[in-house]
């Protein structure tokens, strides 16, 4: 069945957002007297939304906080990150060329992320990717997040394609499990945010650079 759309995770897959996410995380940790988290720690925190990111950050730097404090930190995180969302973040090399090639073949694009939808659109606008990605389903779009397949299927629905005619791109266990739960192939990038190598989770394909991606996509056309 020919593929009609490519659906991407955002953080660690389309965009290297780690510098700005780490800064926002450490901003809220500092507000409660905690040490900053390192990049290596951060790699294992991302993928299940900002609340989980903050919760894991507090656990790593001195222990859990009470639910009221966690909720306050979440609000502070979203406010700070929203104001500093694209200062140091960069599109991964090879993405524009891949999207141009795929678009020339009539493929559609969507984003399926556990980042909140509003901030996802803001990042895509500020970093220059919004012309390709009008359809975004975020962690707050539906009552459930990845790896449940519902958000992924919602992206396909909004694109007007059958989910079975899509390929997912991701960088973490959450993304790979989402694709597996949906029954679609997944191209995992080896350079994203994951505590364990993506090969651990048995993705369909693994790439080390986006220059390798179009050759794989062509097999599904």
JOJOLIN-V328514 format. One record per backbone hydrogen bond with DSSP energy under -1.0 kcal/mol. NH is the residue of the N-H (numbers start at 1). CO is the residue of the C=O. Records with the same first field share a line. If there is no record, write none. Layout:
NH->CO / CO
This chain:
3->220
4->165
5->165
6->108
7->167
8->110
9->169
12->15
13->10
14->10
15->10
16->90
17->15
21->17
22->18
23->19
24->20
25->21
26->22
27->23
28->24
29->25
30->26
31->27
32->29
33->30
34->29
42->38
43->39
44->41
45->42
46->42
53->49
54->50
55->51
56->52
57->53
58->54
59->55
60->56
63->58
70->66
71->67
72->68
73->69
74->70
75->71
76->72
77->73
78->74
79->75
80->76
81->77
82->78
83->79
90->16
92->14
95->92
98->94
99->95
100->96
101->97
102->98
103->99
104->100
106->103
107->102
108->4
110->6
111->135
112->8
113->137
120->116
121->117
122->118
123->119
124->120
125->121
126->122
127->123
129->124
130->124
132->129
133->129
137->111
139->115
141->138
148->145
153->149
154->150
155->151
156->152
157->153
158->154
159->155
161->156
165->162
166->163
167->5
168->185
169->7
170->187
176->172
177->173
178->174
179->175
180->176
181->177
182->178
183->179
184->179
187->168
188->205
189->170
190->207
200->197
201->198
202->199
205->186
207->188
212->209
213->210
217->213
218->214
219->216
220->217
221->218
